[in-house]
């Protein structure tokens, strides 16, 4: 059960950070790079919770 809660919290944090990145006054290319970095970090975090790493 705790793994499921951790995955849910990670998913919500990634969504929140992506929303905050969209709110920043950045140009399109920089915003896209920031979004990709956040998604990659989120996927790695989720894989750690699933004991893949």
CHARMM-style PDB file with segment names, atoms N, HN, CA, C and O in Angstrom:
ATOM      1  N   UNK     1       0.818  -1.201   0.000  1.00  0.00      PROA
ATOM      2  CA  UNK     1       0.000   0.000   0.000  1.00  0.00      PROA
ATOM      3  C   UNK     1       0.863   1.268   0.000  1.00  0.00      PROA
ATOM      4  O   UNK     1       0.521   2.256  -0.649  1.00  0.00      PROA
ATOM      5  N   UNK     2       1.978   1.231   0.729  1.00  0.00      PROA
ATOM      6  HN  UNK     2       2.256   0.428   1.256  1.00  0.00      PROA
ATOM      7  CA  UNK     2       2.825   2.420   0.788  1.00  0.00      PROA
ATOM      8  C   UNK     2       3.481   2.714  -0.558  1.00  0.00      PROA
ATOM      9  O   UNK     2       3.742   3.874  -0.876  1.00  0.00      PROA
ATOM     10  N   UNK     3       3.749   1.681  -1.349  1.00  0.00      PROA
ATOM     11  HN  UNK     3       3.537   0.739  -1.090  1.00  0.00      PROA
ATOM     12  CA  UNK     3       4.326   1.890  -2.679  1.00  0.00      PROA
ATOM     13  C   UNK     3       3.328   2.609  -3.563  1.00  0.00      PROA
ATOM     14  O   UNK     3       3.702   3.493  -4.334  1.00  0.00      PROA
ATOM     15  N   UNK     4       2.074   2.242  -3.458  1.00  0.00      PROA
ATOM     16  HN  UNK     4       1.770   1.525  -2.832  1.00  0.00      PROA
ATOM     17  CA  UNK     4       1.031   2.889  -4.249  1.00  0.00      PROA
ATOM     18  C   UNK     4       0.886   4.359  -3.874  1.00  0.00      PROA
ATOM     19  O   UNK     4       0.711   5.209  -4.747  1.00  0.00      PROA
ATOM     20  N   UNK     5       0.955   4.658  -2.595  1.00  0.00      PROA
ATOM     21  HN  UNK     5       1.097   3.967  -1.886  1.00  0.00      PROA
ATOM     22  CA  UNK     5       0.875   6.048  -2.137  1.00  0.00      PROA
ATOM     23  C   UNK     5       2.090   6.829  -2.632  1.00  0.00      PROA
ATOM     24  O   UNK     5       1.953   7.974  -3.064  1.00  0.00      PROA
ATOM     25  N   UNK     6       3.263   6.229  -2.574  1.00  0.00      PROA
ATOM     26  HN  UNK     6       3.374   5.299  -2.223  1.00  0.00      PROA
ATOM     27  CA  UNK     6       4.480   6.901  -3.050  1.00  0.00      PROA
ATOM     28  C   UNK     6       4.406   7.184  -4.543  1.00  0.00      PROA
ATOM     29  O   UNK     6       4.809   8.256  -4.994  1.00  0.00      PROA
ATOM     30  N   UNK     7       3.895   6.234  -5.307  1.00  0.00      PROA
ATOM     31  HN  UNK     7       3.567   5.363  -4.941  1.00  0.00      PROA
ATOM     32  CA  UNK     7       3.744   6.441  -6.745  1.00  0.00      PROA
ATOM     33  C   UNK     7       2.751   7.566  -7.024  1.00  0.00      PROA
ATOM     34  O   UNK     7       2.983   8.395  -7.904  1.00  0.00      PROA
ATOM     35  N   UNK     8       1.664   7.598  -6.291  1.00  0.00      PROA
ATOM     36  HN  UNK     8       1.476   6.925  -5.576  1.00  0.00      PROA
ATOM     37  CA  UNK     8       0.662   8.649  -6.473  1.00  0.00      PROA
ATOM     38  C   UNK     8       1.231  10.018  -6.124  1.00  0.00      PROA
ATOM     39  O   UNK     8       0.994  10.988  -6.845  1.00  0.00      PROA
ATOM     40  N   UNK     9       1.972  10.106  -5.037  1.00  0.00      PROA
ATOM     41  HN  UNK     9       2.164   9.318  -4.452  1.00  0.00      PROA
ATOM     42  CA  UNK     9       2.574  11.378  -4.650  1.00  0.00      PROA
ATOM     43  C   UNK     9       3.587  11.835  -5.690  1.00  0.00      PROA
ATOM     44  O   UNK     9       3.629  13.016  -6.034  1.00  0.00      PROA
ATOM     45  N   UNK    10       4.402  10.914  -6.193  1.00  0.00      PROA
ATOM     46  HN  UNK    10       4.368   9.955  -5.914  1.00  0.00      PROA
ATOM     47  CA  UNK    10       5.378  11.259  -7.232  1.00  0.00      PROA
ATOM     48  C   UNK    10       4.674  11.765  -8.486  1.00  0.00      PROA
ATOM     49  O   UNK    10       5.098  12.755  -9.082  1.00  0.00      PROA
ATOM     50  N   UNK    11       3.608  11.093  -8.883  1.00  0.00      PROA
ATOM     51  HN  UNK    11       3.263  10.289  -8.398  1.00  0.00      PROA
ATOM     52  CA  UNK    11       2.851  11.503 -10.061  1.00  0.00      PROA
ATOM     53  C   UNK    11       2.278  12.908  -9.875  1.00  0.00      PROA
ATOM     54  O   UNK    11       2.331  13.727 -10.793  1.00  0.00      PROA
ATOM     55  N   UNK    12       1.733  13.188  -8.693  1.00  0.00      PROA
ATOM     56  HN  UNK    12       1.690  12.522  -7.947  1.00  0.00      PROA
ATOM     57  CA  UNK    12       1.163  14.510  -8.430  1.00  0.00      PROA
ATOM     58  C   UNK    12       2.237  15.588  -8.400  1.00  0.00      PROA
ATOM     59  O   UNK    12       2.005  16.701  -8.873  1.00  0.00      PROA
ATOM     60  N   UNK    13       3.406  15.279  -7.854  1.00  0.00      PROA
ATOM     61  HN  UNK    13       3.595  14.375  -7.471  1.00  0.00      PROA
ATOM     62  CA  UNK    13       4.502  16.252  -7.822  1.00  0.00      PROA
ATOM     63  C   UNK    13       4.987  16.562  -9.236  1.00  0.00      PROA
ATOM     64  O   UNK    13       5.267  17.717  -9.555  1.00  0.00      PROA
ATOM     65  N   UNK    14       5.089  15.541 -10.083  1.00  0.00      PROA
ATOM     66  HN  UNK    14       4.861  14.603  -9.825  1.00  0.00      PROA
ATOM     67  CA  UNK    14       5.517  15.762 -11.472  1.00  0.00      PROA
ATOM     68  C   UNK    14       4.507  16.659 -12.195  1.00  0.00      PROA
ATOM     69  O   UNK    14       4.897  17.571 -12.924  1.00  0.00      PROA
ATOM     70  N   UNK    15       3.234  16.405 -11.997  1.00  0.00      PROA
ATOM     71  HN  UNK    15       2.917  15.664 -11.405  1.00  0.00      PROA
ATOM     72  CA  UNK    15       2.204  17.236 -12.630  1.00  0.00      PROA
ATOM     73  C   UNK    15       2.285  18.674 -12.121  1.00  0.00      PROA
ATOM     74  O   UNK    15       2.160  19.615 -12.905  1.00  0.00      PROA
ATOM     75  N   UNK    16       2.493  18.851 -10.821  1.00  0.00      PROA
ATOM     76  HN  UNK    16       2.595  18.087 -10.184  1.00  0.00      PROA
ATOM     77  CA  UNK    16       2.602  20.192 -10.256  1.00  0.00      PROA
ATOM     78  C   UNK    16       3.811  20.935 -10.809  1.00  0.00      PROA
ATOM     79  O   UNK    16       3.711  22.113 -11.153  1.00  0.00      PROA
ATOM     80  N   UNK    17       4.951  20.257 -10.897  1.00  0.00      PROA
ATOM     81  HN  UNK    17       5.033  19.300 -10.617  1.00  0.00      PROA
ATOM     82  CA  UNK    17       6.160  20.898 -11.416  1.00  0.00      PROA
ATOM     83  C   UNK    17       5.989  21.240 -12.898  1.00  0.00      PROA
ATOM     84  O   UNK    17       6.432  22.302 -13.336  1.00  0.00      PROA
ATOM     85  N   UNK    18       5.352  20.358 -13.676  1.00  0.00      PROA
ATOM     86  HN  UNK    18       4.992  19.496 -13.320  1.00  0.00      PROA
ATOM     87  CA  UNK    18       5.098  20.672 -15.083  1.00  0.00      PROA
ATOM     88  C   UNK    18       4.194  21.887 -15.221  1.00  0.00      PROA
ATOM     89  O   UNK    18       4.395  22.713 -16.111  1.00  0.00      PROA
ATOM     90  N   UNK    19       3.202  22.000 -14.348  1.00  0.00      PROA
ATOM     91  HN  UNK    19       3.040  21.328 -13.625  1.00  0.00      PROA
ATOM     92  CA  UNK    19       2.312  23.157 -14.386  1.00  0.00      PROA
ATOM     93  C   UNK    19       3.091  24.424 -14.044  1.00  0.00      PROA
ATOM     94  O   UNK    19       2.893  25.467 -14.667  1.00  0.00      PROA
ATOM     95  N   UNK    20       3.981  24.330 -13.048  1.00  0.00      PROA
ATOM     96  HN  UNK    20       4.142  23.482 -12.542  1.00  0.00      PROA
ATOM     97  CA  UNK    20       4.783  25.497 -12.676  1.00  0.00      PROA
ATOM     98  C   UNK    20       5.751  25.893 -13.784  1.00  0.00      PROA
ATOM     99  O   UNK    20       5.990  27.081 -14.000  1.00  0.00      PROA
ATOM    100  N   UNK    21       6.308  24.917 -14.485  1.00  0.00      PROA
ATOM    101  HN  UNK    21       6.114  23.952 -14.310  1.00  0.00      PROA
ATOM    102  CA  UNK    21       7.207  25.224 -15.601  1.00  0.00      PROA
ATOM    103  C   UNK    21       6.433  25.952 -16.694  1.00  0.00      PROA
ATOM    104  O   UNK    21       6.961  26.876 -17.313  1.00  0.00      PROA
ATOM    105  N   UNK    22       5.193  25.550 -16.938  1.00  0.00      PROA
ATOM    106  HN  UNK    22       4.764  24.799 -16.436  1.00  0.00      PROA
ATOM    107  CA  UNK    22       4.383  26.241 -17.949  1.00  0.00      PROA
ATOM    108  C   UNK    22       4.069  27.667 -17.548  1.00  0.00      PROA
ATOM    109  O   UNK    22       3.864  28.517 -18.414  1.00  0.00      PROA
ATOM    110  N   UNK    23       4.027  27.951 -16.249  1.00  0.00      PROA
ATOM    111  HN  UNK    23       4.194  27.261 -15.545  1.00  0.00      PROA
ATOM    112  CA  UNK    23       3.740  29.301 -15.772  1.00  0.00      PROA
ATOM    113  C   UNK    23       4.947  30.229 -15.858  1.00  0.00      PROA
ATOM    114  O   UNK    23       4.786  31.449 -15.819  1.00  0.00      PROA
ATOM    115  N   UNK    24       6.150  29.675 -15.975  1.00  0.00      PROA
ATOM    116  HN  UNK    24       6.280  28.684 -16.006  1.00  0.00      PROA
ATOM    117  CA  UNK    24       7.355  30.502 -16.023  1.00  0.00      PROA
ATOM    118  C   UNK    24       7.444  31.264 -17.345  1.00  0.00      PROA
ATOM    119  O   UNK    24       7.048  30.751 -18.392  1.00  0.00      PROA
ATOM    120  N   UNK    25       7.962  32.482 -17.290  1.00  0.00      PROA
ATOM    121  HN  UNK    25       8.284  32.898 -16.440  1.00  0.00      PROA
ATOM    122  CA  UNK    25       8.116  33.265 -18.523  1.00  0.00      PROA
ATOM    123  C   UNK    25       9.386  32.884 -19.278  1.00  0.00      PROA
ATOM    124  O   UNK    25      10.348  33.651 -19.312  1.00  0.00      PROA
ATOM    125  N   UNK    26       9.386  31.712 -19.876  1.00  0.00      PROA
ATOM    126  HN  UNK    26       8.604  31.089 -19.848  1.00  0.00      PROA
ATOM    127  CA  UNK    26      10.535  31.230 -20.640  1.00  0.00      PROA
ATOM    128  C   UNK    26      10.154  31.128 -22.112  1.00  0.00      PROA
ATOM    129  O   UNK    26       8.974  31.081 -22.457  1.00  0.00      PROA
ATOM    130  N   UNK    27      11.169  31.095 -22.974  1.00  0.00      PROA
ATOM    131  HN  UNK    27      12.128  31.134 -22.694  1.00  0.00      PROA
ATOM    132  CA  UNK    27      10.874  30.881 -24.383  1.00  0.00      PROA
ATOM    133  C   UNK    27      10.517  29.413 -24.604  1.00  0.00      PROA
ATOM    134  O   UNK    27      10.718  28.582 -23.719  1.00  0.00      PROA
ATOM    135  N   UNK    28      10.002  29.105 -25.753  1.00  0.00      PROA
ATOM    136  HN  UNK    28       9.839  29.780 -26.472  1.00  0.00      PROA
ATOM    137  CA  UNK    28       9.463  27.779 -26.027  1.00  0.00      PROA
ATOM    138  C   UNK    28      10.468  26.656 -25.916  1.00  0.00      PROA
ATOM    139  O   UNK    28      10.160  25.596 -25.369  1.00  0.00      PROA
ATOM    140  N   UNK    29      11.673  26.875 -26.430  1.00  0.00      PROA
ATOM    141  HN  UNK    29      11.923  27.735 -26.874  1.00  0.00      PROA
ATOM    142  CA  UNK    29      12.695  25.816 -26.428  1.00  0.00      PROA
ATOM    143  C   UNK    29      13.132  25.485 -24.999  1.00  0.00      PROA
ATOM    144  O   UNK    29      13.256  24.312 -24.647  1.00  0.00      PROA
ATOM    145  N   UNK    30      13.364  26.510 -24.174  1.00  0.00      PROA
ATOM    146  HN  UNK    30      13.263  27.463 -24.460  1.00  0.00      PROA
ATOM    147  CA  UNK    30      13.789  26.296 -22.795  1.00  0.00      PROA
ATOM    148  C   UNK    30      12.693  25.618 -21.987  1.00  0.00      PROA
ATOM    149  O   UNK    30      12.971  24.751 -21.159  1.00  0.00      PROA
ATOM    150  N   UNK    31      11.455  26.011 -22.225  1.00  0.00      PROA
ATOM    151  HN  UNK    31      11.229  26.716 -22.898  1.00  0.00      PROA
ATOM    152  CA  UNK    31      10.328  25.417 -21.526  1.00  0.00      PROA
ATOM    153  C   UNK    31      10.186  23.944 -21.892  1.00  0.00      PROA
ATOM    154  O   UNK    31       9.882  23.118 -21.032  1.00  0.00      PROA
ATOM    155  N   UNK    32      10.402  23.610 -23.161  1.00  0.00      PROA
ATOM    156  HN  UNK    32      10.649  24.281 -23.860  1.00  0.00      PROA
ATOM    157  CA  UNK    32      10.309  22.230 -23.608  1.00  0.00      PROA
ATOM    158  C   UNK    32      11.417  21.379 -22.985  1.00  0.00      PROA
ATOM    159  O   UNK    32      11.170  20.244 -22.578  1.00  0.00      PROA
ATOM    160  N   UNK    33      12.630  21.917 -22.911  1.00  0.00      PROA
ATOM    161  HN  UNK    33      12.830  22.839 -23.242  1.00  0.00      PROA
ATOM    162  CA  UNK    33      13.737  21.197 -22.285  1.00  0.00      PROA
ATOM    163  C   UNK    33      13.448  20.956 -20.806  1.00  0.00      PROA
ATOM    164  O   UNK    33      13.704  19.865 -20.298  1.00  0.00      PROA
ATOM    165  N   UNK    34      12.918  21.961 -20.111  1.00  0.00      PROA
ATOM    166  HN  UNK    34      12.710  22.848 -20.524  1.00  0.00      PROA
ATOM    167  CA  UNK    34      12.587  21.812 -18.693  1.00  0.00      PROA
ATOM    168  C   UNK    34      11.508  20.754 -18.499  1.00  0.00      PROA
ATOM    169  O   UNK    34      11.574  19.972 -17.550  1.00  0.00      PROA
ATOM    170  N   UNK    35      10.521  20.718 -19.380  1.00  0.00      PROA
ATOM    171  HN  UNK    35      10.467  21.352 -20.151  1.00  0.00      PROA
ATOM    172  CA  UNK    35       9.463  19.717 -19.276  1.00  0.00      PROA
ATOM    173  C   UNK    35      10.007  18.307 -19.481  1.00  0.00      PROA
ATOM    174  O   UNK    35       9.616  17.382 -18.769  1.00  0.00      PROA
ATOM    175  N   UNK    36      10.898  18.138 -20.442  1.00  0.00      PROA
ATOM    176  HN  UNK    36      11.216  18.889 -21.021  1.00  0.00      PROA
ATOM    177  CA  UNK    36      11.486  16.827 -20.694  1.00  0.00      PROA
ATOM    178  C   UNK    36      12.315  16.372 -19.497  1.00  0.00      PROA
ATOM    179  O   UNK    36      12.259  15.203 -19.115  1.00  0.00      PROA
ATOM    180  N   UNK    37      13.081  17.279 -18.904  1.00  0.00      PROA
ATOM    181  HN  UNK    37      13.128  18.228 -19.214  1.00  0.00      PROA
ATOM    182  CA  UNK    37      13.893  16.938 -17.739  1.00  0.00      PROA
ATOM    183  C   UNK    37      13.007  16.509 -16.574  1.00  0.00      PROA
ATOM    184  O   UNK    37      13.312  15.532 -15.891  1.00  0.00      PROA
ATOM    185  N   UNK    38      11.917  17.230 -16.344  1.00  0.00      PROA
ATOM    186  HN  UNK    38      11.669  18.024 -16.900  1.00  0.00      PROA
ATOM    187  CA  UNK    38      11.001  16.885 -15.249  1.00  0.00      PROA
ATOM    188  C   UNK    38      10.365  15.520 -15.499  1.00  0.00      PROA
ATOM    189  O   UNK    38      10.236  14.722 -14.571  1.00  0.00      PROA
ATOM    190  N   UNK    39       9.972  15.244 -16.722  1.00  0.00      PROA
ATOM    191  HN  UNK    39      10.077  15.892 -17.477  1.00  0.00      PROA
ATOM    192  CA  UNK    39       9.349  13.951 -17.037  1.00  0.00      PROA
ATOM    193  C   UNK    39      10.349  12.813 -16.863  1.00  0.00      PROA
ATOM    194  O   UNK    39       9.994  11.757 -16.338  1.00  0.00      PROA
ATOM    195  N   UNK    40      11.589  13.009 -17.294  1.00  0.00      PROA
ATOM    196  HN  UNK    40      11.878  13.867 -17.721  1.00  0.00      PROA
ATOM    197  CA  UNK    40      12.611  11.969 -17.143  1.00  0.00      PROA
ATOM    198  C   UNK    40      12.881  11.701 -15.662  1.00  0.00      PROA
ATOM    199  O   UNK    40      12.974  10.545 -15.251  1.00  0.00      PROA
ATOM    200  N   UNK    41      13.006  12.748 -14.870  1.00  0.00      PROA
ATOM    201  HN  UNK    41      12.931  13.687 -15.204  1.00  0.00      PROA
ATOM    202  CA  UNK    41      13.225  12.564 -13.429  1.00  0.00      PROA
ATOM    203  C   UNK    41      12.036  11.853 -12.792  1.00  0.00      PROA
ATOM    204  O   UNK    41      12.216  10.997 -11.926  1.00  0.00      PROA
ATOM    205  N   UNK    42      10.827  12.200 -13.213  1.00  0.00      PROA
ATOM    206  HN  UNK    42      10.680  12.895 -13.917  1.00  0.00      PROA
ATOM    207  CA  UNK    42       9.642  11.530 -12.690  1.00  0.00      PROA
ATOM    208  C   UNK    42       9.599  10.058 -13.048  1.00  0.00      PROA
ATOM    209  O   UNK    42       9.241   9.231 -12.210  1.00  0.00      PROA
ATOM    210  N   UNK    43       9.958   9.715 -14.276  1.00  0.00      PROA
ATOM    211  HN  UNK    43      10.249  10.387 -14.957  1.00  0.00      PROA
ATOM    212  CA  UNK    43       9.962   8.313 -14.695  1.00  0.00      PROA
ATOM    213  C   UNK    43      11.020   7.527 -13.924  1.00  0.00      PROA
ATOM    214  O   UNK    43      10.766   6.399 -13.502  1.00  0.00      PROA
ATOM    215  N   UNK    44      12.199   8.112 -13.736  1.00  0.00      PROA
ATOM    216  HN  UNK    44      12.405   9.028 -14.079  1.00  0.00      PROA
ATOM    217  CA  UNK    44      13.248   7.429 -12.971  1.00  0.00      PROA
ATOM    218  C   UNK    44      12.799   7.222 -11.526  1.00  0.00      PROA
ATOM    219  O   UNK    44      13.048   6.169 -10.939  1.00  0.00      PROA
ATOM    220  N   UNK    45      12.147   8.217 -10.963  1.00  0.00      PROA
ATOM    221  HN  UNK    45      11.945   9.072 -11.439  1.00  0.00      PROA
ATOM    222  CA  UNK    45      11.649   8.079  -9.593  1.00  0.00      PROA
ATOM    223  C   UNK    45      10.594   6.984  -9.489  1.00  0.00      PROA
ATOM    224  O   UNK    45      10.606   6.197  -8.543  1.00  0.00      PROA
ATOM    225  N   UNK    46       9.691   6.932 -10.449  1.00  0.00      PROA
ATOM    226  HN  UNK    46       9.682   7.571 -11.217  1.00  0.00      PROA
ATOM    227  CA  UNK    46       8.672   5.885 -10.438  1.00  0.00      PROA
ATOM    228  C   UNK    46       9.296   4.500 -10.602  1.00  0.00      PROA
ATOM    229  O   UNK    46       8.855   3.545  -9.963  1.00  0.00      PROA
ATOM    230  N   UNK    47      10.301   4.385 -11.441  1.00  0.00      PROA
ATOM    231  HN  UNK    47      10.659   5.161 -11.960  1.00  0.00      PROA
ATOM    232  CA  UNK    47      10.978   3.102 -11.609  1.00  0.00      PROA
ATOM    233  C   UNK    47      11.702   2.667 -10.342  1.00  0.00      PROA
ATOM    234  O   UNK    47      11.795   1.474 -10.053  1.00  0.00      PROA
ATOM    235  N   UNK    48      12.214   3.635  -9.587  1.00  0.00      PROA
ATOM    236  HN  UNK    48      12.139   4.604  -9.822  1.00  0.00      PROA
ATOM    237  CA  UNK    48      12.856   3.294  -8.318  1.00  0.00      PROA
ATOM    238  C   UNK    48      11.836   2.752  -7.333  1.00  0.00      PROA
ATOM    239  O   UNK    48      12.130   1.808  -6.600  1.00  0.00      PROA
ATOM    240  N   UNK    49      10.631   3.337  -7.302  1.00  0.00      PROA
ATOM    241  HN  UNK    49      10.392   4.104  -7.898  1.00  0.00      PROA
ATOM    242  CA  UNK    49       9.586   2.840  -6.401  1.00  0.00      PROA
ATOM    243  C   UNK    49       9.129   1.431  -6.804  1.00  0.00      PROA
ATOM    244  O   UNK    49       8.715   0.647  -5.950  1.00  0.00      PROA
ATOM    245  N   UNK    50       9.200   1.117  -8.069  1.00  0.00      PROA
ATOM    246  HN  UNK    50       9.536   1.754  -8.763  1.00  0.00      PROA
ATOM    247  CA  UNK    50       8.800  -0.206  -8.527  1.00  0.00      PROA
ATOM    248  C   UNK    50       9.943  -1.207  -8.467  1.00  0.00      PROA
ATOM    249  O   UNK    50       9.811  -2.339  -8.933  1.00  0.00      PROA
ATOM    250  N   UNK    51      11.068  -0.788  -7.892  1.00  0.00      PROA
ATOM    251  HN  UNK    51      11.176   0.131  -7.514  1.00  0.00      PROA
ATOM    252  CA  UNK    51      12.251  -1.631  -7.661  1.00  0.00      PROA
ATOM    253  C   UNK    51      12.852  -2.159  -8.960  1.00  0.00      PROA
ATOM    254  O   UNK    51      13.336  -3.290  -9.012  1.00  0.00      PROA
ATOM    255  N   UNK    52      12.820  -1.346  -9.995  1.00  0.00      PROA
ATOM    256  HN  UNK    52      12.427  -0.427  -9.953  1.00  0.00      PROA
ATOM    257  CA  UNK    52      13.466  -1.707 -11.246  1.00  0.00      PROA
ATOM    258  C   UNK    52      14.969  -1.423 -11.126  1.00  0.00      PROA
ATOM    259  O   UNK    52      15.795  -2.168 -11.651  1.00  0.00      PROA
ATOM    260  N   UNK    53      15.305  -0.340 -10.431  1.00  0.00      PROA
ATOM    261  HN  UNK    53      14.633   0.266 -10.004  1.00  0.00      PROA
ATOM    262  CA  UNK    53      16.717   0.022 -10.221  1.00  0.00      PROA
ATOM    263  C   UNK    53      17.162  -0.487  -8.874  1.00  0.00      PROA
ATOM    264  OT1 UNK    53      18.316  -0.295  -8.491  1.00  0.00      PROA
TER     265      UNK     53
END
